[in-house]
Every structure is written in C-alpha cells, then in structure tokens.
Amino acid sequence: MFVKEVTVKNQVGLHARPATFFIQKANEFKSSIWIEKEERRVNAKSLLGILSLGIVGGTDIKVIADGADEKAAVEALVDLVNSGFNEETR
C-alpha cells in the first residue's frame, strides 16, 4: 500500500469536470485506488464517491493505492491534483 497527502489547489475543488479527469487517470492503473478526506474513504474510480466527499479548493486529501502499480498510480494522481487540473483560478 502506498499513500500520499496532497492539497487540492484549484479553487472549486474536485467538482464534476476535474473529478472526471481524476477517474480517467485512476483507471489507467490496475491497483485499487482510494481518496480519503477527514477519515472518509471512497473509491477513486467512482464519480459519485468522489463528488460525495465535497472536496473544495484548499482541502487536504490522501491518495491511497494498493496493487502492482500503486506507487506510479499515486504519483500520477498527485501530479494531476498539483496541476490544478489545468483550470484557471477565478
């Protein structure tokens, strides 16, 4: 299992569009992947799960993966979050 904490940088957080990008990236990996916010953990490959966390800009989340490519999966997803999903800050 590999875990890394990251702060969501884009102002609106993980709403539908960035959550979709996150899920598409997560699905490139075989590992089981989760997002954790304040002790609540959801499947990172589930749109409803991610949206249910209500992640807004400035929120700290943990990206957790377990499987053959867990380290690569977590690093890629953390990089995506750090990129701000290529959204302009409003």
C-alpha positions, 0 to 999 in steps of 0.5 A: 500500500502506498499513500500520499497527502496532497492539497487540492489547489484549484479553487472549486475543488474536485467538482464534476469536470476535474473529478472526471479527469481524476477517474480517467487517470485512476483507471489507467492503473490496475491497483485499487485506488482510494481518496480519503478526506477527514477519515472518509474513504471512497473509491477513486474510480467512482464519480459519485464517491468522489463528488460525495466527499465535497472536496473544495479548493484548499482541502487536504486529501490522501491518495491511497493505492494498493496493487502492482502499480500503486506507487506510479498510480499515486504519483500520477494522481498527485501530479494531476491534483498539483496541476490544478487540473489545468483550470484557471483560478477565478 
